[in-house]
Amino acid sequence: MEKKPKQQPSEDLQKLGKRIRDLRIRKGYTNYENFAFEHNIPRAQFGRYEQGHDLRYSSLLKVVRAFGMTMEEFFKEGFD
């Protein structure tokens, strides 16, 4: 079976991943795994979000809530 080449995340998903990573660091977490564990988010999955992989809306809501933010607050920065 032929292996599919890895797709590069779209620019928008890269911005989303960067926003998630920046917020985690602002919260004082140098390690994404610790943040994910403490907020009951699968660690490998959270790592993929920070890398700019696609995520479901329900997953995005969970991440935004883990930061203690509204969707409006979350999207206020980093998406120009």
C-alpha positions as CSV (number, residue, x, y, z in Angstrom):
1,M,0.0,0.0,0.0
2,E,1.4,3.4,-1.0
3,K,2.0,5.9,1.7
4,K,0.4,9.3,1.3
5,P,2.8,12.2,1.5
6,K,2.4,14.4,4.6
7,Q,0.3,17.5,3.9
8,Q,1.5,20.8,5.1
9,P,-0.9,22.6,7.3
10,S,-2.7,25.5,5.7
11,E,-1.7,29.0,6.7
12,D,-4.8,29.4,8.8
13,L,-4.2,26.1,10.6
14,Q,-0.6,27.2,11.2
15,K,-1.9,30.5,12.8
16,L,-4.3,28.5,14.9
17,G,-1.5,26.2,16.1
18,K,0.7,29.2,16.9
19,R,-2.1,30.9,18.8
20,I,-2.7,27.7,20.9
21,R,1.1,27.4,21.6
22,D,1.5,31.1,22.5
23,L,-1.4,31.0,24.9
24,R,-0.1,27.8,26.6
25,I,3.3,29.5,27.1
26,R,1.6,32.6,28.5
27,K,-0.2,30.4,31.0
28,G,3.3,29.3,32.2
29,Y,3.4,25.9,30.7
30,T,6.7,25.2,28.9
31,N,5.6,21.7,28.1
32,Y,2.5,21.1,26.0
33,E,2.1,17.6,27.6
34,N,1.7,19.0,31.1
35,F,-1.0,21.5,29.9
36,A,-2.9,18.8,28.0
37,F,-2.7,16.4,30.9
38,E,-4.0,19.0,33.4
39,H,-6.9,19.9,31.2
40,N,-7.9,16.4,30.2
41,I,-7.0,16.8,26.6
42,P,-5.2,13.9,24.9
43,R,-1.5,14.9,24.9
44,A,-0.6,13.6,21.4
45,Q,-3.7,15.3,20.0
46,F,-2.9,18.6,21.7
47,G,0.6,18.4,20.3
48,R,-0.9,18.0,16.8
49,Y,-3.1,21.1,17.3
50,E,0.0,23.2,18.1
51,Q,1.6,21.9,15.0
52,G,-1.3,23.2,12.9
53,H,-3.2,20.0,12.2
54,D,-6.9,20.2,11.6
55,L,-9.2,19.8,14.6
56,R,-12.9,19.5,15.1
57,Y,-14.9,22.4,16.4
58,S,-15.7,20.5,19.6
59,S,-12.0,20.0,20.2
60,L,-11.3,23.7,19.6
61,L,-14.0,24.6,22.1
62,K,-12.4,22.3,24.7
63,V,-9.0,24.0,24.1
64,V,-10.4,27.5,24.3
65,R,-12.2,26.7,27.5
66,A,-9.0,25.2,29.0
67,F,-7.5,28.7,28.5
68,G,-10.5,30.2,30.3
69,M,-11.4,32.2,27.2
70,T,-14.4,32.9,25.0
71,M,-14.1,32.1,21.3
72,E,-14.1,35.9,20.7
73,E,-11.2,36.4,23.0
74,F,-9.3,33.5,21.4
75,F,-9.7,34.8,17.9
76,K,-9.0,38.4,18.8
77,E,-5.2,38.0,18.3
78,G,-3.0,36.2,15.8
79,F,-5.3,35.9,12.8
80,D,-4.7,39.1,10.9
